[in-house]
Amino acid sequence: MALTDAKIRAAKPTDKAYKLTDGAGMFLLVHPNGSRYWRLRYRILGKEKTL
């Protein structure tokens, strides 16, 4: 299920970092200090990598 603008804006920081998934390996990482980073998880030759 795709993330909406409202869900992203409603993401509040907690004690630990957490992920809001968007599908196909893409997710929004929300840190305890309130910063948000888009990340992409993918595989090359069976090894998992993250951008």
C-alpha positions as CSV (number, residue, x, y, z in Angstrom):
1,M,0.0,0.0,0.0
2,A,1.4,3.3,-1.0
3,L,2.2,6.0,1.5
4,T,0.1,9.2,1.3
5,D,1.2,12.7,2.1
6,A,-1.0,12.7,5.2
7,K,0.6,9.5,6.6
8,I,4.1,10.9,6.1
9,R,3.2,14.2,7.8
10,A,1.6,12.3,10.6
11,A,4.7,10.2,11.3
12,K,5.9,11.4,14.7
13,P,9.3,10.5,16.3
14,T,9.4,7.8,18.9
15,D,12.1,6.4,21.2
16,K,13.4,4.2,18.4
17,A,13.7,4.6,14.7
18,Y,10.9,3.0,12.7
19,K,10.0,2.3,9.0
20,L,6.9,3.2,7.0
21,T,6.9,0.9,4.0
22,D,5.9,2.1,0.5
23,G,6.3,-1.1,-1.4
24,A,8.9,-2.6,-3.8
25,G,11.7,-2.1,-1.2
26,M,11.1,1.6,-0.7
27,F,10.5,2.9,2.8
28,L,10.6,6.1,4.9
29,L,12.9,5.9,8.0
30,V,11.7,8.1,10.9
31,H,14.4,8.8,13.5
32,P,13.9,9.7,17.2
33,N,15.1,13.3,16.5
34,G,12.3,13.7,13.9
35,S,14.3,13.5,10.8
36,R,12.9,11.4,7.9
37,Y,14.9,9.6,5.2
38,W,13.7,7.8,2.1
39,R,15.6,4.5,1.7
40,L,15.5,1.8,-0.9
41,R,16.4,-1.8,-0.2
42,Y,17.6,-4.0,-3.1
43,R,19.5,-7.1,-3.9
44,I,22.5,-7.7,-6.2
45,L,23.9,-11.2,-6.6
46,G,21.9,-12.3,-3.5
47,K,23.4,-9.6,-1.3
48,E,21.0,-7.1,0.3
49,K,22.0,-3.4,-0.1
50,T,20.3,-0.2,1.0
51,L,20.4,3.2,-0.6
